[in-house]
Amino acid sequence: MREVIEYFSLLVLPVLIVAVPLYGLIRRVPVYESFVTGAKEGFGIAVTIIPYLVAILFAIAMFRASGAMEALIDLLNPVFGAVGINAELLPMMIARPLTGSGSLGVLAEMAEEHGIGSLITKTAAVMFGSTETTFYVLAVYFGAVGIKKTRHAVAAGLIADLAALLLAVYVCAWLLG
């Protein structure tokens, strides 16, 4: 099973890099011009969201620097251990719904502390790839189009994140543990 996953993971990115522009060319889409237009729009959006990103990163850094993260890990360790979850994954579980770059920093710290081959780092990497930055998406994209009432979007996003986080733990333990 592991060999099959490794084989397909090697092919996914090259196939996408070739297939998407090729599909656009077949459909007679000006691929390069469309790419440049999208990049310009993305740059404008990036400039508008930088303050939100800085605020989220600052809040996470303060939470960790204050020792609250370690206290929360210590508090939840018995609960997490009872259901088979390593409590050291908690920083990723907290950071990922808030910010992509912040959770990438958490992942980098885990890789540095535990090594890139460790189960905890691999599980955190799967969490990173399989969950969404729910609050970031809601703040930025809903704000960009003027939606003020998110209704069920927060609950739906967090439920999806929780499902992905738990599945990451159990699938990684099953495949890699």
BAFI-864918 format. One record per residue: x negated, y, z of N, C-alpha, C, CB in turn. Coordinates in pm, whole numbers, padded with zeros to 5 digits, always signed. Glycine has a CB too. Layout:
// residues N
XYZXYZXYZXYZ...
This chain:
// residues 177
-00083-00119+00000+00000+00000+00000-00087+00126+00000+00094+00000+00121-00192+00124+00084-00279+00240+00095-00349+00270-00038-00384+00218+00204-00391+00165-00109-00459+00184-00238-00366+00246-00341-00513+00051-00290-00241+00203-00340-00141+00257-00434-00119+00406-00407-00007+00180-00423-00105+00442-00280-00085+00582-00242-00206+00665-00283-00059+00595-00089-00327+00614-00257-00448+00687-00295-00459+00705-00445-00571+00615-00242-00422+00602-00522-00428+00610-00668-00332+00716-00719-00394+00473-00731-00207+00714-00672-00110+00812-00719-00142+00953-00671+00029+00774-00673-00199+00966-00552-00234+01099-00503-00345+01162-00586-00278+01092-00357-00431+01080-00644-00534+01133-00732-00477+01183-00865-00639+01026-00759-00365+01128-00906-00307+01163-01036-00207+01279-01032-00240+01043-01093-00147+01304-00918-00038+01401-00910-00080+01540-00958+00014+01410-00768-00185+01594-00903-00224+01731-00938-00267+01745-01084-00338+01776-00847-00352+01659-01137-00386+01674-01279-00266+01660-01373-00490+01571-01317-00176+01569-01340-00056+01552-01423+00029+01679-01420+00027+01431-01376+00047+01738-01302+00126+01861-01292+00060+01977-01365+00148+01898-01146-00072+01988-01354-00144+02098-01418-00131+02089-01570-00292+02096-01377-00125+01970-01623-00112+01953-01767+00035+01955-01810-00178+01822-01811+00123+01890-01732+00261+01871-01773+00343+02000-01773+00327+01770-01683+00326+02084-01673+00409+02204-01665+00382+02300-01782+00384+02276-01532+00257+02337-01809+00236+02423-01926+00275+02356-02058+00090+02466-01932+00251+02226-02068+00288+02155-02190+00439+02158-02211+00239+02010-02183+00514+02139-02105+00660+02147-02113+00703+02287-02157+00724+02112-01978+00639+02389-02101+00670+02526-02141+00639+02551-02288+00592+02625-02055+00528+02500-02335+00493+02516-02476+00593+02445-02567+00353+02463-02503+00635+02326-02527+00734+02252-02605+00865+02329-02612+00758+02113-02545+00901+02394-02503+01025+02473-02498+01007+02613-02556+01074+02483-02353+00889+02640-02610+00854+02769-02673+00862+02887-02575+00947+02795-02791+00817+02863-02453+00809+02967-02351+00669+03027-02358+00840+02909-02206+00656+03159-02355+00521+03219-02351+00458+03193-02213+00528+03373-02381+00389+03082-02203+00341+03032-02074+00249+03131-02004+00269+02900-02094+00149+03180-02072+00053+03269-02007+00120+03400-01964-00063+03299-02102+00201+03457-02051+00269+03582-02017+00365+03562-01900+00346+03636-02139+00432+03450-01897+00522+03419-01784+00443+03405-01655+00601+03291-01812+00327+03341-01664+00242+03325-01547+00197+03461-01494+00120+03239-01581+00152+03549-01582+00103+03681-01541+00216+03763-01480+00042+03756-01661+00336+03757-01540+00452+03829-01485+00484+03779-01345+00575+03812-01577+00484+03649-01327+00510+03592-01195+00404+03630-01094+00519+03441-01204+00279+03633-01137+00170+03672-01048+00185+03818-01003+00034+03652-01116+00226+03906-01096+00247+04046-01060+00359+04059-00956+00282+04130-01184+00468+03987-00979+00579+03992-00883+00537+03935-00748+00701+03915-00937+00461+03826-00751+00413+03765-00627+00322+03857-00549+00342+03637-00657+00239+03933-00619+00150+04027-00552+00231+04136-00481+00053+04090-00651+00333+04186-00547+00419+04287-00485+00488+04235-00361+00524+04336-00584+00536+04113-00368+00600+04052-00251+00499+04032-00140+00665+03918-00288+00379+03988-00175+00275+03966-00074+00244+04095+00002+00147+03913-00140+00239+04206-00069+00210+04334-00004+00320+04370+00095+00195+04446-00109+00445+04340+00061+00555+04376+00151+00564+04286+00273+00686+04371+00076+00514+04162+00263+00529+04070+00376+00407+04066+00468+00555+03931+00326+00302+04134+00434+00182+04132+00518+00210+04175+00662+00076+04222+00458+00288+04279+00688+00314+04314+00829+00382+04202+00907+00400+04438+00835+00476+04131+00844+00543+04021+00912+00444+03908+00941+00660+03968+00826+00358+03881+00846+00258+03777+00861+00161+03810+00975+00181+03757+00731+00116+03934+00981+00025+03976+01088+00093+03964+01224-00023+04121+01064+00219+04003+01231+00292+03995+01358+00306+03850+01404+00431+04059+01345+00339+03760+01313+00355+03619+01350+00222+03560+01394+00413+03539+01233+00116+03589+01318-00017+03537+01354-00062+03591+01489-00119+03574+01246-00034+03718+01515-00069+03779+01643+00006+03712+01758-00040+03930+01641+00135+03688+01738+00215+03624+01843+00164+03484+01874+00363+03619+01802+00130+03409+01771+00079+03273+01792-00056+03278+01862+00067+03198+01659-00142+03370+01821-00273+03383+01884-00259+03420+02032-00358+03488+01811-00168+03510+02063-00146+03549+02203-00091+03432+02285-00048+03669+02211-00001+03356+02225+00058+03239+02292-00051+03138+02326+00167+03174+02204-00143+03118+02233-00250+03021+02256-00355+03078+02351-00314+02981+02124-00393+03205+02335-00497+03266+02418-00454+03280+02563-00536+03401+02362-00324+03295+02586-00276+03312+02723-00278+03182+02803-00136+03366+02721-00297+03070+02734-00294+02941+02802-00156+02879+02804-00345+02956+02942-00058+02949+02748+00078+02897+02747+00090+02771+02661+00175+03005+02696+00013+02765+02553+00018+02646+02467-00030+02523+02544-00068+02668+02342-00141+02535+02615-00193+02422+02691-00096+02383+02801-00330+02455+02749-00035+02482+02866+00063+02452+02972+00183+02379+02913+00108+02582+03041+00228+02421+02797+00341+02355+02732+00304+02213+02690+00387+02436+02611+00183+02195+02640+00137+02060+02603+00134+01970+02726-00004+02065+02537+00079+02021+02836+00073+01943+02960+00213+01909+03011-00006+02020+03068+00305+02004+02999+00442+01983+03046+00514+01878+02962+00520+02116+03043+00495+01883+02832+00568+01794+02742+00496+01662+02713+00593+01864+02612+00375+01647+02760+00298+01525+02734+00371+01398+02778+00165+01533+02802+00430+01393+02898+00502+01271+02937+00622+01242+02847+00548+01281+03081+00694+01346+02808+00810+01327+02722+00767+01280+02583+00891+01458+02711+00667+01345+02527+00618+01308+02395+00559+01167+02397+00513+01409+02346+00482+01137+02503+00422+01004+02513+00525+00894+02520+00333+00998+02635+00639+00921+02584+00745+00820+02596+00805+00783+02461+00854+00870+02689+00803+00876+02367+00860+00847+02234+00752+00825+02129+00951+00961+02191+00626+00813+02173+00517+00778+02082+00458+00893+02003+00565+00678+01988+00471+01015+02054+00416+01132+01985+00300+01187+02067+00525+01241+01963+00188+01211+02002+00073+01270+02068+00105+01418+02094-00058+01254+01980+00098+01459+02220+00133+01597+02256+00039+01699+02194+00132+01613+02407-00078+01657+02148-00170+01750+02084-00119+01796+01948-00307+01687+02069-00013+01733+01897+00050+01777+01773+00146+01894+01796+00125+01662+01707+00172+01926+01921+00266+02033+01954+00229+02168+01892+00274+02049+02103+00102+02209+01889+00072+02337+01824+00118+02342+01677-00078+02364+01831+00102+02231+01606+00149+02228+01468+00301+02233+01464+00097+02102+01397+00365+02163+01555+00511+02161+01558+00568+02300+01587+00561+02062+01663+00497+02378+01665+00543+02514+01697+00506+02611+01585+00483+02561+01830+00385+02602+01536+00336+02700+01438+00399+02683+01301+00187+02690+01426+00426+02562+01258+00469+02538+01120+00599+02608+01085+00483+02391+01096+00703+02606+01168+00825+02679+01130+00806+02830+01126+00936+02645+01226+00699+02881+01185+00677+03025+01191+00592+03077+01076+00612+03061+01321+00482+03010+01046+00387+03065+00950+00305+02956+00883+00295+03164+01018+00286+02971+00754+00205+02876+00680+00057+02892+00709+00229+02891+00534+00008+03015+00708-00135+03036+00731-00171+03010+00877-00175+03178+00693-00082+03041+00968-00108+03011+01109-00115+02861+01133+00000+03073+01197-00024+02787+01070-00027+02642+01086-00147+02580+01013+00103+02580+01033-00192+02645+00906-00314+02599+00840-00434+02617+00934-00337+02677+00707-00435+02727+01008-00539+02748+01108-00534+02643+01217-00527+02886+01170-00414+02606+01260-00398+02501+01361-00452+02369+01306-00249+02486+01402-00419+02341+01180-00468+02218+01116-00620+02218+01108-00407+02203+00975-00679+02331+01072-00825+02341+01064-00890+02318+01200-00866+02478+01008-00830+02374+01306-00882+02351+01441-00873+02205+01480-00807+02437+01543-00762+02141+01444-00748+01998+01475-00853+01916+01400-00607+01948+01439-00877+01950+01274-00977+01878+01196-01115+01897+01255-00975+01925+01050-01142+02017+01303-01272+02045+01364-01288+01972+01496-01290+02195+01385-01183+01969+01575-01189+01908+01708-01187+01755+01701-01073+01956+01793-01100+01699+01617-01080+01554+01615-01144+01484+01496-00934+01524+01615-01187+01561+01395-01243+01501+01274-01134+01481+01170-01311+01367+01306-01174+01488+01043-01073+01481+00937-01017+01341+00918-01133+01528+00807-01086+01241+00968-01038+01104+00953-00949+01056+01066-01153+01013+00942-00930+01139+01168-00851+01094+01283-00703+01092+01251-00877+01186+01404-00632+01006+01322-00487+00994+01302-00416+01125+01335-00431+00880+01388-00460+01195+01438-00394+01320+01476-00409+01426+01366-00453+01373+01609-00527+01435+01305-00547+01533+01198-00467+01494+01074-00696+01544+01163-00467+01366+01040-00389+01321+00925-00240+01344+00947-00416+01173+00897-00193+01318+01068-00051+01341+01099-00019+01489+01090-00017+01287+01239-00106+01574+01143-00084+01718+01134-00084+01764+00988-00192+01794+01213-00169+01704+00906-00172+01740+00764-00042+01701+00694-00291+01672+00694+00012+01585+00729+00141+01544+00672+00252+01637+00721+00173+01396+00710+00247+01676+00847+00344+01773+00899+00335+01904+00821+00320+01799+01049+00213+01948+00797+00190+02072+00723+00252+02064+00584+00041+02102+00712+00237+01951+00519+00286+01937+00382+00432+01904+00370+00209+01834+00314+00493+01853+00476+00631+01807+00462+00734+01896+00532+00642+01668+00516+00689+02003+00594+00783+02093+00661+00778+02231+00596+00752+02103+00812+00869+02314+00635+00880+02448+00577+00855+02552+00685+01020+02469+00512+00813+02668+00643+00795+02781+00734+00931+02851+00748+00684+02882+00682+01020+02788+00820+01161+02826+00824+01183+02972+00860+01234+02739+00922+01128+03017+00970+01152+03155+01013+01089+03255+00917+01097+03178+01155+00973+03221+00864+00907+03307+00766+00994+03320+00642+00767+03251+00730+01043+03208+00591+01128+03209+00471+01253+03291+00496+01166+03065+00430+01316+03270+00610+01438+03345+00639+01411+03494+00651+01502+03293+00768+01304+03529+00721+01273+03671+00739+01238+03738+00607+01158+03687+00837+01155+03674+00529+01106+03737+00407+01209+03732+00295+00978+03670+00363+01256+03613+00262+01341+03600+00145+01483+03651+00170+01346+03456+00101+01538+03623+00287+01669+03678+00317+01661+03830+00328+01726+03618+00446+01551+03880+00388+01531+04024+00398+01512+04089+00262+01413+04054+00485+01446+04020+00171+01420+04076+00038+01549+04096-00042+01326+03985-00040+01648+04011-00018+01774+04026-00092+01884+04088-00007+01821+03891-00143+01850+04129+00114+01943+04205+00197+02042+04122+00276+02017+04298+00113+02016+03994+00297+02107+03910+00376+02077+03934+00523+02091+03758+00340+02178+03975+00597+02160+04005+00740+02209+03890+00829+02234+04134+00776+02312+03819+00786+02366+03708+00865+02321+03576+00803+02523+03715+00872+02238+03505+00877+02183+03381+00824+02277+03262+00841+02051+03351+00890+02382+03278+00917+02480+03172+00943+02412+03043+00986+02565+03147+00820+02422+02942+00906+02370+02810+00943+02232+02782+00888+02465+02704+00896+02171+02879+00824+02041+02857+00761+01933+02824+00864+02000+02980+00681+01934+02892+00978+01832+02865+01082+01848+02723+01134+01844+02967+01198+01970+02685+01171+01993+02550+01224+01958+02443+01121+02139+02534+01269+02001+02462+00998+01972+02364+00893+01822+02352+00869+02043+02401+00763+01753+02466+00865+01609+02463+00844+01535+02395+00957+01557+02603+00827+01574+02425+01081+01507+02365+01196+01536+02216+01208+01548+02436+01323+01657+02175+01173+01690+02031+01175+01606+01958+01070+01842+02009+01149+01594+02018+00952+01511+01957+00847+01365+01951+00892+01523+02037+00715+01315+02058+00956+01178+02058+01006+01158+01949+01111+01142+02195+01065+01252+01937+01204+01242+01835+01309+01239+01695+01249+01359+01848+01408+01326+01671+01152+01328+01539+01086+01194+01512+01018+01443+01532+00983+01140+01611+00948+01012+01593+00879+00898+01574+00978+00983+01713+00790+00900+01647+01090+00794+01632+01190+00796+01492+01251+00811+01738+01301+00915+01445+01287+00924+01312+01347+00887+01203+01246+01066+01287+01400+00934+01217+01124+00898+01119+01021+00748+01119+00994+00974+01147+00892+00686+01236+00997+00541+01243+00977+00469+01162+01083+00493+01389+00979+00512+01176+01208+00448+01103+01318+00463+00953+01298+00509+01144+01453+00584+00907+01271+00609+00763+01265+00556+00701+01136+00758+00736+01278+00566+00770+01024+00514+00717+00898+00361+00711+00901+00561+00803+00778+00299+00815+00955+00152+00814+00966+00105+00702+01060+00100+00950+01017+00176+00682+01171+00139+00575+01263+00156+00439+01194+00225+00581+01392+00259+00427+01111+00286+00301+01042+00183+00276+00932+00427+00302+00983+00155+00378+00851+00065+00360+00737-00083+00371+00775+00096+00460+00631-00114+00458+00868-00255+00489+00897-00302+00440+01033-00276+00637+00887-00209+00412+01122-00245+00379+01259-00289+00240+01284-00136+00405+01345
